[in-house]
Amino acid sequence: MSHIALITGGVTGIGAATAKLLQSSGYTAIANYYGNQEDAKTFHEETGIPVYEWNVGNFEECQDGAAKIAAEHGPIEILVNNAGITRDGTLHKMTEEQWRSVIDIDLGGCFNMCRAVIESMREKRFGRIVNISSVNGLSGQFGQTNYSAAKAGVIGFTKALALEGARRNITANAIAPGYTHTTMVDAVPEEAMDDILANVPVGRLGEPEEIARCVLFLVEDDAGFVTGSTLSVNGGKYMA
Ligand code: CAA
């Protein structure tokens, strides 16, 4: 039986590329989304991948979403925590709302979703968790104290969870993508983007599919010895 794989933020960008690659690799891919109904509808029509709407920043909604998927498809065995937002601004201008929303969704979302699936993974003695961090969680980024903190937090969270899951064949790994061709990166002001690209040795943005192939590697049945790692996929921008 093909494993059930949930990808949060799975109807656009890195999440969509991951969902499609997992589906074409024989997994039962399921995508979560929040707010972007039009994208979700188009994605579902094009791929046939089931889509479920909830806010990963909300604990109860994550519990309900995971339970609904378990009832309709089976328990989630592979979880890709990809959903995330940016609310950029220098600290002296950052509002509490900008801080909290990024921490609650980008870091809190990892907790909420992992908490919603960990018990069934422990029972099954199988699980693959991939948390999408960011190069900016490793290097820090001007204008992103909130996002850099959340994405660095994701890496610590992943390492602790890897220790807890190890004896039950539940792996937890992080991927730290660099600047990738997505709507999130498209929103970066042009001058800032020119500076950023000048510091990417390969001289271009990454493509969502280039991150997706790393997720696939980490979720395979025979990837059980790879746990607690952070895989940098950033065109050489930052070498941790
Ligand atoms: N390093 C040092 N100084 C910088 C700088 C940098 N990288 N960028 C800007 N500055 C300077 C400016 O030159 C300016 O200096 P002066 O005041 O002396 O003229 C000053 O900082 C501007 O500061 P402000 O507080 O006024 O900033 P702002 O309101 O103009 O906007 C910003 C700042 C919102 C951070 C804007 O520069 C920006 O959006 N930058 C891009 C941030 C970014 O990379 N976000 C990534 C989003 S994609 C993503 O996160 C995905 C992923 O995982 C990779």
Residues whose N, C-alpha, C, O or C-beta is under 5 A from the ligand:
A	BS01	CAA	T86 D88 G89 T90 S133 S134 V135 F142 G143 P177 G178 Y179 M184 V185 V188 P189 A192
